[in-house]
Amino acid sequence: MLLQGLGLTFTIRPADLDETPFPNEQPGPYVLRLAKAKAAAVVQPGELALAADTVVVLDGELLGKPTDAQDAEKMLAKIAGREHQVYTGVALQHAAEPALREASSLTLSKVRMAAMDAETIAWYVATGEPMDKAGSYAVQGLGALFVEAIDGNYTNVVGLPLPAVKALFEELGWGVLDWVAGR
């Protein structure tokens, strides 16, 4: 959605990776490792691969995507009425000769959630929206009803910090708008 909004031409290639954190792995290194691994898993010769990974952190606990509706409800109950952090690692790789070129970055935002009662949480989970989202909510969807404040970049909370994407393209020698169709 965010890349389409910029008018970029791209192909989605999901990377099938084990996203289990290493023992004692901190949030920043964790999402950077996954973003780099995702990009490496899909990059093709002569192409750029952009990949990202996002995790919600509350009291040091990593809250990834829920495993089921009950897990989503538990996560939402934890973050309701509290502030948490959203970490996103982004990696850009160019499979060029003679060697792979890559750049990566980490973005952190803080999000304060509204209080939610069990009935509201159950309703939201029943919409299905939380099921594939880190922390079990989508700030760009119905989850916006429960986000009271964001300290940091909004697109980071969506899952792809666009200012970081722009900076990575520039680090590899391009302007992100160089990749807009018809430009």
Short mmCIF file of the C-alpha atoms (twelve columns), coordinates in Angstrom:
data_MODEL
# 
_entry.id   MODEL 
# 
loop_
_atom_site.group_PDB 
_atom_site.id 
_atom_site.type_symbol 
_atom_site.label_atom_id 
_atom_site.label_alt_id 
_atom_site.label_comp_id 
_atom_site.label_asym_id 
_atom_site.label_seq_id 
_atom_site.Cartn_x 
_atom_site.Cartn_y 
_atom_site.Cartn_z 
_atom_site.pdbx_PDB_model_num 
ATOM 1   C CA . MET A 1   0.000   0.000   0.000   1 
ATOM 2   C CA . LEU A 2   2.756   2.457   0.931   1 
ATOM 3   C CA . LEU A 3   4.892   1.669   -2.127  1 
ATOM 4   C CA . GLN A 4   1.847   1.863   -4.405  1 
ATOM 5   C CA . GLY A 5   1.111   5.282   -2.943  1 
ATOM 6   C CA . LEU A 6   4.532   6.425   -4.147  1 
ATOM 7   C CA . GLY A 7   3.808   5.113   -7.641  1 
ATOM 8   C CA . LEU A 8   6.621   2.566   -7.512  1 
ATOM 9   C CA . THR A 9   6.636   -0.466  -9.763  1 
ATOM 10  C CA . PHE A 10  7.428   -3.653  -7.874  1 
ATOM 11  C CA . THR A 11  6.774   -7.368  -7.533  1 
ATOM 12  C CA . ILE A 12  5.965   -8.982  -4.203  1 
ATOM 13  C CA . ARG A 13  8.025   -12.077 -3.429  1 
ATOM 14  C CA . PRO A 14  7.373   -13.438 0.047   1 
ATOM 15  C CA . ALA A 15  10.394  -14.913 1.780   1 
ATOM 16  C CA . ASP A 16  9.766   -18.110 3.690   1 
ATOM 17  C CA . LEU A 17  12.005  -17.795 6.741   1 
ATOM 18  C CA . ASP A 18  12.060  -18.946 10.324  1 
ATOM 19  C CA . GLU A 19  11.320  -15.723 12.216  1 
ATOM 20  C CA . THR A 20  12.089  -17.113 15.666  1 
ATOM 21  C CA . PRO A 21  14.237  -14.701 17.691  1 
ATOM 22  C CA . PHE A 22  17.597  -15.966 18.858  1 
ATOM 23  C CA . PRO A 23  17.976  -16.388 22.634  1 
ATOM 24  C CA . ASN A 24  18.388  -12.951 24.254  1 
ATOM 25  C CA . GLU A 25  18.224  -11.223 20.846  1 
ATOM 26  C CA . GLN A 26  17.321  -7.558  21.220  1 
ATOM 27  C CA . PRO A 27  14.500  -6.040  19.097  1 
ATOM 28  C CA . GLY A 28  16.679  -3.863  16.861  1 
ATOM 29  C CA . PRO A 29  19.173  -6.551  15.824  1 
ATOM 30  C CA . TYR A 30  16.287  -9.030  15.472  1 
ATOM 31  C CA . VAL A 31  14.302  -7.010  12.916  1 
ATOM 32  C CA . LEU A 32  17.461  -5.972  11.045  1 
ATOM 33  C CA . ARG A 33  18.560  -9.611  10.778  1 
ATOM 34  C CA . LEU A 34  15.166  -10.645 9.423   1 
ATOM 35  C CA . ALA A 35  14.932  -7.753  6.947   1 
ATOM 36  C CA . LYS A 36  18.378  -8.585  5.540   1 
ATOM 37  C CA . ALA A 37  17.569  -12.303 5.353   1 
ATOM 38  C CA . LYS A 38  14.260  -11.607 3.584   1 
ATOM 39  C CA . ALA A 39  15.942  -9.381  0.997   1 
ATOM 40  C CA . ALA A 40  18.703  -11.941 0.421   1 
ATOM 41  C CA . ALA A 41  16.148  -14.722 -0.014  1 
ATOM 42  C CA . VAL A 42  14.343  -12.989 -2.892  1 
ATOM 43  C CA . VAL A 43  16.846  -10.727 -4.662  1 
ATOM 44  C CA . GLN A 44  17.490  -11.660 -8.309  1 
ATOM 45  C CA . PRO A 45  20.487  -10.688 -10.476 1 
ATOM 46  C CA . GLY A 46  20.243  -7.074  -11.628 1 
ATOM 47  C CA . GLU A 47  17.324  -6.302  -9.304  1 
ATOM 48  C CA . LEU A 48  16.771  -4.375  -6.116  1 
ATOM 49  C CA . ALA A 49  15.107  -6.158  -3.223  1 
ATOM 50  C CA . LEU A 50  13.458  -4.168  -0.462  1 
ATOM 51  C CA . ALA A 51  12.471  -6.045  2.689   1 
ATOM 52  C CA . ALA A 52  11.290  -5.103  6.141   1 
ATOM 53  C CA . ASP A 53  10.395  -6.688  9.431   1 
ATOM 54  C CA . THR A 54  8.474   -5.105  12.299  1 
ATOM 55  C CA . VAL A 55  8.008   -6.074  15.920  1 
ATOM 56  C CA . VAL A 56  6.084   -4.517  18.792  1 
ATOM 57  C CA . VAL A 57  7.872   -4.453  22.141  1 
ATOM 58  C CA . LEU A 58  6.235   -4.067  25.549  1 
ATOM 59  C CA . ASP A 59  8.301   -4.273  28.724  1 
ATOM 60  C CA . GLY A 60  11.075  -6.026  26.781  1 
ATOM 61  C CA . GLU A 61  8.730   -8.674  25.376  1 
ATOM 62  C CA . LEU A 62  8.658   -9.093  21.584  1 
ATOM 63  C CA . LEU A 63  5.084   -9.165  20.289  1 
ATOM 64  C CA . GLY A 64  5.091   -10.446 16.734  1 
ATOM 65  C CA . LYS A 65  2.128   -11.676 14.732  1 
ATOM 66  C CA . PRO A 66  -0.473  -13.577 16.755  1 
ATOM 67  C CA . THR A 67  -0.681  -17.331 16.330  1 
ATOM 68  C CA . ASP A 68  -4.475  -17.382 16.691  1 
ATOM 69  C CA . ALA A 69  -7.423  -15.273 17.891  1 
ATOM 70  C CA . GLN A 70  -6.762  -16.057 21.552  1 
ATOM 71  C CA . ASP A 71  -3.138  -14.934 21.188  1 
ATOM 72  C CA . ALA A 72  -4.308  -11.718 19.491  1 
ATOM 73  C CA . GLU A 73  -6.694  -11.005 22.359  1 
ATOM 74  C CA . LYS A 74  -3.906  -11.564 24.907  1 
ATOM 75  C CA . MET A 75  -1.557  -9.199  23.061  1 
ATOM 76  C CA . LEU A 76  -4.190  -6.488  22.771  1 
ATOM 77  C CA . ALA A 77  -5.048  -6.808  26.455  1 
ATOM 78  C CA . LYS A 78  -1.342  -6.306  27.274  1 
ATOM 79  C CA . ILE A 79  -0.883  -3.163  25.165  1 
ATOM 80  C CA . ALA A 80  -4.297  -1.608  25.912  1 
ATOM 81  C CA . GLY A 81  -3.939  1.646   27.832  1 
ATOM 82  C CA . ARG A 82  -0.133  1.529   27.611  1 
ATOM 83  C CA . GLU A 83  2.775   2.738   25.535  1 
ATOM 84  C CA . HIS A 84  4.863   0.299   23.516  1 
ATOM 85  C CA . GLN A 85  7.673   0.507   20.984  1 
ATOM 86  C CA . VAL A 86  7.558   -0.422  17.313  1 
ATOM 87  C CA . TYR A 87  10.864  -1.449  15.728  1 
ATOM 88  C CA . THR A 88  11.215  -1.885  11.974  1 
ATOM 89  C CA . GLY A 89  14.322  -3.092  10.207  1 
ATOM 90  C CA . VAL A 90  14.545  -2.288  6.496   1 
ATOM 91  C CA . ALA A 91  17.052  -3.718  4.027   1 
ATOM 92  C CA . LEU A 92  17.707  -2.809  0.408   1 
ATOM 93  C CA . GLN A 93  19.893  -5.121  -1.649  1 
ATOM 94  C CA . HIS A 94  21.073  -4.726  -5.246  1 
ATOM 95  C CA . ALA A 95  22.257  -7.910  -6.923  1 
ATOM 96  C CA . ALA A 96  24.844  -6.231  -9.134  1 
ATOM 97  C CA . GLU A 97  28.091  -7.444  -10.613 1 
ATOM 98  C CA . PRO A 98  30.677  -7.909  -9.291  1 
ATOM 99  C CA . ALA A 99  29.183  -7.962  -5.782  1 
ATOM 100 C CA . LEU A 100 25.957  -7.563  -3.857  1 
ATOM 101 C CA . ARG A 101 25.404  -4.020  -2.620  1 
ATOM 102 C CA . GLU A 102 23.244  -3.500  0.423   1 
ATOM 103 C CA . ALA A 103 22.092  -0.938  2.939   1 
ATOM 104 C CA . SER A 104 19.911  -1.309  6.003   1 
ATOM 105 C CA . SER A 105 18.416  0.788   8.771   1 
ATOM 106 C CA . LEU A 106 16.414  0.581   11.951  1 
ATOM 107 C CA . THR A 107 13.477  2.832   12.866  1 
ATOM 108 C CA . LEU A 108 11.853  3.124   16.282  1 
ATOM 109 C CA . SER A 109 8.486   4.691   17.130  1 
ATOM 110 C CA . LYS A 110 6.511   4.782   20.357  1 
ATOM 111 C CA . VAL A 111 2.762   4.195   20.347  1 
ATOM 112 C CA . ARG A 112 0.275   4.891   23.131  1 
ATOM 113 C CA . MET A 113 -2.843  2.742   22.950  1 
ATOM 114 C CA . ALA A 114 -6.251  3.582   24.380  1 
ATOM 115 C CA . ALA A 115 -7.737  1.447   27.094  1 
ATOM 116 C CA . MET A 116 -9.860  -1.378  25.659  1 
ATOM 117 C CA . ASP A 117 -12.258 -3.646  27.482  1 
ATOM 118 C CA . ALA A 118 -12.560 -7.361  26.744  1 
ATOM 119 C CA . GLU A 119 -15.672 -6.848  24.597  1 
ATOM 120 C CA . THR A 120 -13.929 -4.268  22.400  1 
ATOM 121 C CA . ILE A 121 -10.866 -6.482  22.042  1 
ATOM 122 C CA . ALA A 122 -13.032 -9.486  21.088  1 
ATOM 123 C CA . TRP A 123 -14.885 -7.385  18.495  1 
ATOM 124 C CA . TYR A 124 -11.643 -6.132  16.965  1 
ATOM 125 C CA . VAL A 125 -10.091 -9.607  16.808  1 
ATOM 126 C CA . ALA A 126 -13.300 -10.949 15.203  1 
ATOM 127 C CA . THR A 127 -12.785 -8.494  12.305  1 
ATOM 128 C CA . GLY A 128 -9.703  -10.544 11.359  1 
ATOM 129 C CA . GLU A 129 -7.550  -7.440  10.966  1 
ATOM 130 C CA . PRO A 130 -5.147  -8.223  13.838  1 
ATOM 131 C CA . MET A 131 -4.261  -11.701 12.630  1 
ATOM 132 C CA . ASP A 132 -1.227  -10.893 10.473  1 
ATOM 133 C CA . LYS A 133 0.000   -7.788  12.260  1 
ATOM 134 C CA . ALA A 134 2.824   -7.360  14.758  1 
ATOM 135 C CA . GLY A 135 1.263   -6.556  18.111  1 
ATOM 136 C CA . SER A 136 -2.167  -7.588  16.766  1 
ATOM 137 C CA . TYR A 137 -3.264  -4.219  15.393  1 
ATOM 138 C CA . ALA A 138 -3.177  -2.229  12.166  1 
ATOM 139 C CA . VAL A 139 -2.759  1.521   12.640  1 
ATOM 140 C CA . GLN A 140 -3.794  1.997   8.992   1 
ATOM 141 C CA . GLY A 141 -7.110  0.215   9.542   1 
ATOM 142 C CA . LEU A 142 -9.635  -0.231  12.296  1 
ATOM 143 C CA . GLY A 143 -6.774  -0.344  14.788  1 
ATOM 144 C CA . ALA A 144 -6.449  3.424   14.334  1 
ATOM 145 C CA . LEU A 145 -9.487  3.707   16.612  1 
ATOM 146 C CA . PHE A 146 -7.274  2.608   19.505  1 
ATOM 147 C CA . VAL A 147 -4.034  4.509   18.798  1 
ATOM 148 C CA . GLU A 148 -3.989  7.634   20.959  1 
ATOM 149 C CA . ALA A 149 -0.535  8.929   19.995  1 
ATOM 150 C CA . ILE A 150 2.544   8.116   17.972  1 
ATOM 151 C CA . ASP A 151 5.988   9.462   18.825  1 
ATOM 152 C CA . GLY A 152 7.958   8.839   15.661  1 
ATOM 153 C CA . ASN A 153 7.168   7.960   12.084  1 
ATOM 154 C CA . TYR A 154 3.621   6.816   11.249  1 
ATOM 155 C CA . THR A 155 4.727   4.668   8.291   1 
ATOM 156 C CA . ASN A 156 7.079   2.830   10.645  1 
ATOM 157 C CA . VAL A 157 4.053   1.749   12.686  1 
ATOM 158 C CA . VAL A 158 2.371   0.621   9.445   1 
ATOM 159 C CA . GLY A 159 5.449   -1.539  8.843   1 
ATOM 160 C CA . LEU A 160 7.610   0.283   6.277   1 
ATOM 161 C CA . PRO A 161 9.193   3.604   7.317   1 
ATOM 162 C CA . LEU A 162 9.251   5.538   4.046   1 
ATOM 163 C CA . PRO A 163 11.907  8.068   5.134   1 
ATOM 164 C CA . ALA A 164 14.220  5.116   5.842   1 
ATOM 165 C CA . VAL A 165 13.412  3.617   2.419   1 
ATOM 166 C CA . LYS A 166 14.295  6.932   0.757   1 
ATOM 167 C CA . ALA A 167 17.595  7.103   2.663   1 
ATOM 168 C CA . LEU A 168 18.523  3.513   1.710   1 
ATOM 169 C CA . PHE A 169 17.915  4.183   -1.974  1 
ATOM 170 C CA . GLU A 170 20.125  7.280   -1.701  1 
ATOM 171 C CA . GLU A 171 22.829  5.310   0.118   1 
ATOM 172 C CA . LEU A 172 22.998  2.944   -2.862  1 
ATOM 173 C CA . GLY A 173 23.111  5.867   -5.301  1 
ATOM 174 C CA . TRP A 174 19.514  6.310   -6.434  1 
ATOM 175 C CA . GLY A 175 16.597  8.534   -5.686  1 
ATOM 176 C CA . VAL A 176 13.533  6.508   -4.719  1 
ATOM 177 C CA . LEU A 177 11.573  8.423   -7.364  1 
ATOM 178 C CA . ASP A 178 13.928  7.022   -10.038 1 
ATOM 179 C CA . TRP A 179 11.850  3.838   -9.688  1 
ATOM 180 C CA . VAL A 180 8.446   5.440   -10.265 1 
ATOM 181 C CA . ALA A 181 6.723   4.027   -13.343 1 
ATOM 182 C CA . GLY A 182 6.738   6.365   -16.352 1 
ATOM 183 C CA . ARG A 183 9.213   8.772   -14.820 1 
# 
